[in-house]
Amino acid sequence: MSDTSVSDWWSSAIIDMEPGKIHLRGQPIESLIESAGFVDMVWLMCLGQPPSAQQRRVLEAAMVASVDHGPQAPSIAAARMAATCGVGINNAMASGVNLLGDVHGGAGQQYLELAYQIRAAYRDGQPLELAVKEQVESYQRMHDRFVPGFGHRFHKPTDPRSEPLLRILESTDDPAIDREFAKITRAVQSHLSQHKPLAINIDGASATLYGALGVPPQLARGLFCLSRSVGILAHAWEQTQQGGRNKGPTPPSYRWTYTG
């Protein structure tokens, strides 16, 4: 195999590395260690450029808000159960992260896809309320009336994370941050609350911030997974310290419903 075929096997604009040199997105690791925070690095690595101060604040808020939602969440429960089964902490973390699917963990991506469609119709000249009505009702017809990002089985009438996130977004004046997404999300909430109040939940709120930052929906889901990994790690480590062996999803005395 020639040198060219080896060097062309992978290509990347993310990292340039050779003995004694590590550059991430063109910046020496030495300078990044001295000047960048972790959220700066998330932005730099995933989006290619250093964030502005306000972009950093908005991204950090979205990621902080999503770190944990308790051991009743399947991803957290799975990590804790795995930790009692004799696996390493990385395996426990992977067990939790791998449960972040379309139903548990995917609502932010799904809402952001809808929000981008609403924004496109709005920018094409439709009044915002009409764009919301048509796009939401189309989504409801396709998905049996369920609209991700709104309502919560625990947090009624409001999700305590949502308003702080939207206020942070609405307080920005960086032209690189698209505050239209906050208007869209509030308009969707108003449309969905015509007959019964429906709160914006963490998925809808965090997705709103990701949209304002220009994050594609699929990458927004990855950022949510990265955020929730903090909670998964904390719970896996706590369970490791607490001990316990081979814990399943229910206490040993619980008898499931036999339907055979």
BALOBA-1460 file (C-alpha; in Angstrom, 3 decimals):
// residues 260
<rec num="1" residu="m" x="0.000" y="0.000" z="0.000"/>
<rec num="2" residu="s" x="1.462" y="3.385" z="-0.994"/>
<rec num="3" residu="d" x="1.973" y="6.292" z="1.392"/>
<rec num="4" residu="t" x="-0.760" y="8.196" z="-0.429"/>
<rec num="5" residu="s" x="-3.314" y="5.422" z="-0.057"/>
<rec num="6" residu="v" x="-2.537" y="5.245" z="3.666"/>
<rec num="7" residu="s" x="-2.856" y="9.005" z="4.215"/>
<rec num="8" residu="d" x="-6.056" y="9.107" z="2.161"/>
<rec num="9" residu="w" x="-7.715" y="6.285" z="4.121"/>
<rec num="10" residu="w" x="-9.190" y="8.837" z="6.552"/>
<rec num="11" residu="s" x="-9.526" y="12.572" z="6.020"/>
<rec num="12" residu="s" x="-10.419" y="15.085" z="8.710"/>
<rec num="13" residu="a" x="-10.562" y="18.826" z="9.236"/>
<rec num="14" residu="i" x="-10.762" y="18.265" z="12.996"/>
<rec num="15" residu="i" x="-7.246" y="17.276" z="14.012"/>
<rec num="16" residu="d" x="-3.722" y="17.572" z="12.637"/>
<rec num="17" residu="m" x="-1.271" y="15.474" z="14.610"/>
<rec num="18" residu="e" x="2.311" y="14.348" z="14.260"/>
<rec num="19" residu="p" x="5.083" y="13.737" z="16.802"/>
<rec num="20" residu="g" x="5.224" y="16.749" z="19.112"/>
<rec num="21" residu="k" x="2.219" y="18.457" z="17.491"/>
<rec num="22" residu="i" x="-1.521" y="18.359" z="18.152"/>
<rec num="23" residu="h" x="-3.692" y="20.977" z="16.451"/>
<rec num="24" residu="l" x="-7.472" y="20.901" z="16.876"/>
<rec num="25" residu="r" x="-9.329" y="22.855" z="14.206"/>
<rec num="26" residu="g" x="-6.041" y="24.600" z="13.474"/>
<rec num="27" residu="q" x="-5.358" y="25.616" z="17.078"/>
<rec num="28" residu="p" x="-2.440" y="24.205" z="19.094"/>
<rec num="29" residu="i" x="-3.555" y="22.079" z="22.025"/>
<rec num="30" residu="e" x="-1.174" y="24.043" z="24.255"/>
<rec num="31" residu="s" x="-3.093" y="27.285" z="23.714"/>
<rec num="32" residu="l" x="-6.464" y="25.562" z="24.067"/>
<rec num="33" residu="i" x="-5.457" y="24.050" z="27.411"/>
<rec num="34" residu="e" x="-4.608" y="27.516" z="28.670"/>
<rec num="35" residu="s" x="-7.594" y="29.417" z="27.272"/>
<rec num="36" residu="a" x="-10.593" y="27.209" z="26.387"/>
<rec num="37" residu="g" x="-13.318" y="25.780" z="28.587"/>
<rec num="38" residu="f" x="-14.946" y="22.448" z="27.933"/>
<rec num="39" residu="v" x="-18.018" y="23.988" z="26.269"/>
<rec num="40" residu="d" x="-15.684" y="25.993" z="24.017"/>
<rec num="41" residu="m" x="-14.140" y="22.694" z="22.976"/>
<rec num="42" residu="v" x="-17.519" y="21.090" z="22.297"/>
<rec num="43" residu="w" x="-18.385" y="23.986" z="19.991"/>
<rec num="44" residu="l" x="-14.966" y="24.105" z="18.357"/>
<rec num="45" residu="m" x="-14.809" y="20.371" z="17.679"/>
<rec num="46" residu="c" x="-18.383" y="19.963" z="16.434"/>
<rec num="47" residu="l" x="-19.009" y="23.277" z="14.670"/>
<rec num="48" residu="g" x="-15.542" y="24.189" z="13.507"/>
<rec num="49" residu="q" x="-14.961" y="27.670" z="14.931"/>
<rec num="50" residu="p" x="-14.488" y="29.147" z="18.419"/>
<rec num="51" residu="p" x="-17.830" y="30.360" z="19.856"/>
<rec num="52" residu="s" x="-18.606" y="33.939" z="20.754"/>
<rec num="53" residu="a" x="-19.241" y="34.654" z="24.435"/>
<rec num="54" residu="q" x="-23.015" y="34.557" z="23.900"/>
<rec num="55" residu="q" x="-22.911" y="31.409" z="21.787"/>
<rec num="56" residu="r" x="-20.912" y="29.762" z="24.564"/>
<rec num="57" residu="r" x="-23.458" y="30.869" z="27.175"/>
<rec num="58" residu="v" x="-26.429" y="29.564" z="25.197"/>
<rec num="59" residu="l" x="-24.779" y="26.208" z="24.463"/>
<rec num="60" residu="e" x="-23.665" y="25.827" z="28.060"/>
<rec num="61" residu="a" x="-27.164" y="26.542" z="29.364"/>
<rec num="62" residu="a" x="-28.706" y="23.933" z="27.063"/>
<rec num="63" residu="m" x="-26.175" y="21.320" z="28.116"/>
<rec num="64" residu="v" x="-26.378" y="22.091" z="31.836"/>
<rec num="65" residu="a" x="-30.167" y="21.797" z="31.803"/>
<rec num="66" residu="s" x="-30.119" y="18.293" z="30.314"/>
<rec num="67" residu="v" x="-27.565" y="16.479" z="32.452"/>
<rec num="68" residu="d" x="-29.958" y="14.371" z="34.546"/>
<rec num="69" residu="h" x="-33.581" y="13.534" z="35.244"/>
<rec num="70" residu="g" x="-33.318" y="10.854" z="37.915"/>
<rec num="71" residu="p" x="-33.046" y="7.064" z="38.070"/>
<rec num="72" residu="q" x="-36.564" y="6.598" z="36.691"/>
<rec num="73" residu="a" x="-35.166" y="7.658" z="33.319"/>
<rec num="74" residu="p" x="-34.302" y="4.483" z="31.376"/>
<rec num="75" residu="s" x="-30.788" y="5.665" z="30.458"/>
<rec num="76" residu="i" x="-29.911" y="6.366" z="34.096"/>
<rec num="77" residu="a" x="-31.566" y="3.176" z="35.354"/>
<rec num="78" residu="a" x="-29.694" y="1.092" z="32.795"/>
<rec num="79" residu="a" x="-26.366" y="2.600" z="33.813"/>
<rec num="80" residu="r" x="-27.058" y="1.932" z="37.497"/>
<rec num="81" residu="m" x="-28.156" y="-1.639" z="36.800"/>
<rec num="82" residu="a" x="-25.082" y="-2.247" z="34.685"/>
<rec num="83" residu="a" x="-22.881" y="-0.949" z="37.498"/>
<rec num="84" residu="t" x="-24.221" y="-3.727" z="39.758"/>
<rec num="85" residu="c" x="-23.350" y="-6.416" z="37.211"/>
<rec num="86" residu="g" x="-19.573" y="-6.271" z="37.482"/>
<rec num="87" residu="v" x="-18.828" y="-4.205" z="34.377"/>
<rec num="88" residu="g" x="-16.472" y="-1.231" z="34.222"/>
<rec num="89" residu="i" x="-17.745" y="2.329" z="34.514"/>
<rec num="90" residu="n" x="-17.263" y="2.892" z="30.794"/>
<rec num="91" residu="n" x="-19.498" y="-0.126" z="30.094"/>
<rec num="92" residu="a" x="-22.114" y="1.221" z="32.500"/>
<rec num="93" residu="m" x="-21.989" y="4.572" z="30.718"/>
<rec num="94" residu="a" x="-22.319" y="2.932" z="27.313"/>
<rec num="95" residu="s" x="-25.327" y="0.944" z="28.556"/>
<rec num="96" residu="g" x="-27.059" y="4.185" z="29.505"/>
<rec num="97" residu="v" x="-26.118" y="6.165" z="26.409"/>
<rec num="98" residu="n" x="-27.280" y="3.330" z="24.151"/>
<rec num="99" residu="l" x="-30.812" y="3.718" z="25.511"/>
<rec num="100" residu="l" x="-31.072" y="7.303" z="24.240"/>
<rec num="101" residu="g" x="-33.233" y="6.485" z="21.245"/>
<rec num="102" residu="d" x="-36.185" y="7.945" z="19.373"/>
<rec num="103" residu="v" x="-38.548" y="7.618" z="22.364"/>
<rec num="104" residu="h" x="-36.168" y="8.388" z="25.239"/>
<rec num="105" residu="g" x="-33.711" y="11.038" z="24.109"/>
<rec num="106" residu="g" x="-34.862" y="11.763" z="20.566"/>
<rec num="107" residu="a" x="-37.626" y="14.320" z="21.145"/>
<rec num="108" residu="g" x="-35.278" y="17.286" z="20.899"/>
<rec num="109" residu="q" x="-34.094" y="16.247" z="17.453"/>
<rec num="110" residu="q" x="-37.674" y="15.611" z="16.377"/>
<rec num="111" residu="y" x="-38.920" y="18.997" z="17.573"/>
<rec num="112" residu="l" x="-35.968" y="20.813" z="16.023"/>
<rec num="113" residu="e" x="-36.758" y="19.233" z="12.641"/>
<rec num="114" residu="l" x="-40.294" y="20.608" z="12.974"/>
<rec num="115" residu="a" x="-39.023" y="24.028" z="14.106"/>
<rec num="116" residu="y" x="-36.752" y="24.270" z="11.062"/>
<rec num="117" residu="q" x="-39.750" y="23.507" z="8.816"/>
<rec num="118" residu="i" x="-41.796" y="26.225" z="10.525"/>
<rec num="119" residu="r" x="-38.956" y="28.720" z="10.169"/>
<rec num="120" residu="a" x="-38.617" y="27.934" z="6.457"/>
<rec num="121" residu="a" x="-42.346" y="28.568" z="5.897"/>
<rec num="122" residu="y" x="-42.184" y="31.743" z="8.008"/>
<rec num="123" residu="r" x="-39.221" y="33.060" z="6.053"/>
<rec num="124" residu="d" x="-41.036" y="32.307" z="2.814"/>
<rec num="125" residu="g" x="-43.595" y="34.921" z="3.833"/>
<rec num="126" residu="q" x="-46.245" y="33.033" z="5.776"/>
<rec num="127" residu="p" x="-47.444" y="34.708" z="8.998"/>
<rec num="128" residu="l" x="-45.890" y="32.909" z="11.949"/>
<rec num="129" residu="e" x="-49.213" y="31.700" z="13.356"/>
<rec num="130" residu="l" x="-50.206" y="30.225" z="9.980"/>
<rec num="131" residu="a" x="-46.825" y="28.586" z="9.481"/>
<rec num="132" residu="v" x="-47.100" y="27.040" z="12.943"/>
<rec num="133" residu="k" x="-50.677" y="25.882" z="12.382"/>
<rec num="134" residu="e" x="-49.985" y="24.236" z="9.033"/>
<rec num="135" residu="q" x="-46.696" y="22.579" z="9.987"/>
<rec num="136" residu="v" x="-47.866" y="21.389" z="13.415"/>
<rec num="137" residu="e" x="-51.126" y="20.001" z="12.085"/>
<rec num="138" residu="s" x="-49.265" y="18.251" z="9.275"/>
<rec num="139" residu="y" x="-46.912" y="16.741" z="11.853"/>
<rec num="140" residu="q" x="-49.853" y="15.652" z="14.001"/>
<rec num="141" residu="r" x="-51.523" y="13.912" z="11.064"/>
<rec num="142" residu="m" x="-48.335" y="11.973" z="10.411"/>
<rec num="143" residu="h" x="-47.594" y="11.147" z="14.055"/>
<rec num="144" residu="d" x="-51.013" y="10.556" z="15.630"/>
<rec num="145" residu="r" x="-51.239" y="14.068" z="17.110"/>
<rec num="146" residu="f" x="-48.097" y="13.753" z="19.257"/>
<rec num="147" residu="v" x="-45.800" y="16.790" z="19.055"/>
<rec num="148" residu="p" x="-42.399" y="16.293" z="20.726"/>
<rec num="149" residu="g" x="-41.033" y="19.006" z="22.981"/>
<rec num="150" residu="f" x="-44.279" y="19.860" z="24.771"/>
<rec num="151" residu="g" x="-45.955" y="18.464" z="27.874"/>
<rec num="152" residu="h" x="-44.368" y="16.373" z="30.612"/>
<rec num="153" residu="r" x="-45.666" y="13.484" z="32.672"/>
<rec num="154" residu="f" x="-43.930" y="14.727" z="35.842"/>
<rec num="155" residu="h" x="-43.628" y="18.482" z="35.492"/>
<rec num="156" residu="k" x="-47.082" y="20.004" z="35.436"/>
<rec num="157" residu="p" x="-47.998" y="22.727" z="34.707"/>
<rec num="158" residu="t" x="-44.436" y="23.843" z="33.885"/>
<rec num="159" residu="d" x="-41.045" y="22.272" z="33.352"/>
<rec num="160" residu="p" x="-38.677" y="24.221" z="35.657"/>
<rec num="161" residu="r" x="-35.888" y="24.106" z="33.079"/>
<rec num="162" residu="s" x="-37.659" y="25.639" z="30.114"/>
<rec num="163" residu="e" x="-38.277" y="29.282" z="30.993"/>
<rec num="164" residu="p" x="-34.705" y="29.913" z="32.211"/>
<rec num="165" residu="l" x="-33.399" y="28.519" z="28.930"/>
<rec num="166" residu="l" x="-35.707" y="30.627" z="26.787"/>
<rec num="167" residu="r" x="-34.945" y="33.746" z="28.838"/>
<rec num="168" residu="i" x="-31.221" y="33.241" z="28.267"/>
<rec num="169" residu="l" x="-31.822" y="32.933" z="24.520"/>
<rec num="170" residu="e" x="-34.163" y="35.927" z="24.397"/>
<rec num="171" residu="s" x="-31.655" y="38.111" z="26.246"/>
<rec num="172" residu="t" x="-28.957" y="37.660" z="23.591"/>
<rec num="173" residu="d" x="-28.122" y="40.249" z="20.936"/>
<rec num="174" residu="d" x="-25.426" y="38.357" z="19.036"/>
<rec num="175" residu="p" x="-26.455" y="38.477" z="15.345"/>
<rec num="176" residu="a" x="-25.096" y="34.943" z="14.921"/>
<rec num="177" residu="i" x="-27.804" y="33.660" z="17.298"/>
<rec num="178" residu="d" x="-31.234" y="33.274" z="15.685"/>
<rec num="179" residu="r" x="-33.765" y="34.319" z="18.310"/>
<rec num="180" residu="e" x="-36.602" y="33.555" z="15.875"/>
<rec num="181" residu="f" x="-36.522" y="30.032" z="17.299"/>
<rec num="182" residu="a" x="-37.798" y="31.325" z="20.654"/>
<rec num="183" residu="k" x="-40.705" y="33.030" z="18.877"/>
<rec num="184" residu="i" x="-41.439" y="29.812" z="16.988"/>
<rec num="185" residu="t" x="-41.431" y="27.668" z="20.136"/>
<rec num="186" residu="r" x="-43.692" y="30.051" z="22.035"/>
<rec num="187" residu="a" x="-46.052" y="30.155" z="19.044"/>
<rec num="188" residu="v" x="-46.148" y="26.348" z="18.895"/>
<rec num="189" residu="q" x="-46.921" y="26.218" z="22.615"/>
<rec num="190" residu="s" x="-49.730" y="28.741" z="22.142"/>
<rec num="191" residu="h" x="-51.171" y="26.706" z="19.267"/>
<rec num="192" residu="l" x="-51.042" y="23.457" z="21.230"/>
<rec num="193" residu="s" x="-52.550" y="25.090" z="24.349"/>
<rec num="194" residu="q" x="-55.785" y="26.298" z="22.754"/>
<rec num="195" residu="h" x="-57.873" y="23.709" z="24.606"/>
<rec num="196" residu="k" x="-55.567" y="22.650" z="27.438"/>
<rec num="197" residu="p" x="-52.384" y="24.343" z="28.726"/>
<rec num="198" residu="l" x="-49.307" y="22.482" z="27.540"/>
<rec num="199" residu="a" x="-45.842" y="23.350" z="28.809"/>
<rec num="200" residu="i" x="-42.639" y="23.571" z="26.816"/>
<rec num="201" residu="n" x="-40.493" y="20.734" z="28.158"/>
<rec num="202" residu="i" x="-36.720" y="20.355" z="28.295"/>
<rec num="203" residu="d" x="-36.605" y="18.749" z="24.847"/>
<rec num="204" residu="g" x="-38.465" y="21.633" z="23.254"/>
<rec num="205" residu="a" x="-36.530" y="24.291" z="25.156"/>
<rec num="206" residu="s" x="-33.056" y="22.864" z="24.607"/>
<rec num="207" residu="a" x="-33.828" y="22.173" z="20.947"/>
<rec num="208" residu="t" x="-34.883" y="25.812" z="20.621"/>
<rec num="209" residu="l" x="-31.462" y="26.902" z="21.830"/>
<rec num="210" residu="y" x="-29.687" y="24.454" z="19.544"/>
<rec num="211" residu="g" x="-31.696" y="25.755" z="16.592"/>
<rec num="212" residu="a" x="-30.832" y="29.343" z="17.499"/>
<rec num="213" residu="l" x="-27.173" y="28.337" z="17.410"/>
<rec num="214" residu="g" x="-27.546" y="26.836" z="13.941"/>
<rec num="215" residu="v" x="-27.064" y="23.247" z="15.100"/>
<rec num="216" residu="p" x="-28.492" y="20.606" z="12.714"/>
<rec num="217" residu="p" x="-31.149" y="18.382" z="14.337"/>
<rec num="218" residu="q" x="-29.072" y="15.185" z="14.319"/>
<rec num="219" residu="l" x="-26.102" y="16.955" z="15.902"/>
<rec num="220" residu="a" x="-28.452" y="18.457" z="18.500"/>
<rec num="221" residu="r" x="-29.341" y="14.925" z="19.529"/>
<rec num="222" residu="g" x="-25.658" y="14.112" z="19.867"/>
<rec num="223" residu="l" x="-25.151" y="17.169" z="22.079"/>
<rec num="224" residu="f" x="-28.059" y="16.045" z="24.250"/>
<rec num="225" residu="c" x="-26.427" y="12.615" z="24.577"/>
<rec num="226" residu="l" x="-23.158" y="14.284" z="25.530"/>
<rec num="227" residu="s" x="-24.947" y="16.343" z="28.172"/>
<rec num="228" residu="r" x="-26.878" y="13.391" z="29.602"/>
<rec num="229" residu="s" x="-23.620" y="11.419" z="29.744"/>
<rec num="230" residu="v" x="-22.655" y="13.596" z="32.721"/>
<rec num="231" residu="g" x="-25.656" y="12.362" z="34.677"/>
<rec num="232" residu="i" x="-25.109" y="8.809" z="33.499"/>
<rec num="233" residu="l" x="-21.505" y="8.922" z="34.721"/>
<rec num="234" residu="a" x="-22.524" y="10.400" z="38.076"/>
<rec num="235" residu="h" x="-25.188" y="7.746" z="38.672"/>
<rec num="236" residu="a" x="-22.958" y="4.887" z="37.536"/>
<rec num="237" residu="w" x="-20.237" y="6.084" z="39.885"/>
<rec num="238" residu="e" x="-22.680" y="6.562" z="42.780"/>
<rec num="239" residu="q" x="-24.053" y="3.045" z="42.282"/>
<rec num="240" residu="t" x="-20.517" y="1.681" z="42.191"/>
<rec num="241" residu="q" x="-19.853" y="3.309" z="45.560"/>
<rec num="242" residu="q" x="-23.138" y="2.081" z="47.022"/>
<rec num="243" residu="g" x="-22.487" y="-1.501" z="45.969"/>
<rec num="244" residu="g" x="-25.278" y="-3.946" z="45.240"/>
<rec num="245" residu="r" x="-25.209" y="-6.980" z="43.004"/>
<rec num="246" residu="n" x="-27.148" y="-7.834" z="39.897"/>
<rec num="247" residu="k" x="-29.938" y="-5.334" z="40.392"/>
<rec num="248" residu="g" x="-32.749" y="-5.690" z="37.882"/>
<rec num="249" residu="p" x="-35.433" y="-3.200" z="36.933"/>
<rec num="250" residu="t" x="-37.665" y="-4.173" z="39.856"/>
<rec num="251" residu="p" x="-37.107" y="-5.283" z="43.490"/>
<rec num="252" residu="p" x="-36.775" y="-9.068" z="43.983"/>
<rec num="253" residu="s" x="-40.165" y="-9.315" z="45.703"/>
<rec num="254" residu="y" x="-42.015" y="-7.799" z="42.760"/>
<rec num="255" residu="r" x="-44.043" y="-10.216" z="40.677"/>
<rec num="256" residu="w" x="-44.643" y="-9.237" z="37.077"/>
<rec num="257" residu="t" x="-47.941" y="-9.890" z="35.311"/>
<rec num="258" residu="y" x="-47.956" y="-13.288" z="33.663"/>
<rec num="259" residu="t" x="-50.125" y="-13.326" z="30.542"/>
<rec num="260" residu="g" x="-49.427" y="-16.822" z="29.184"/>
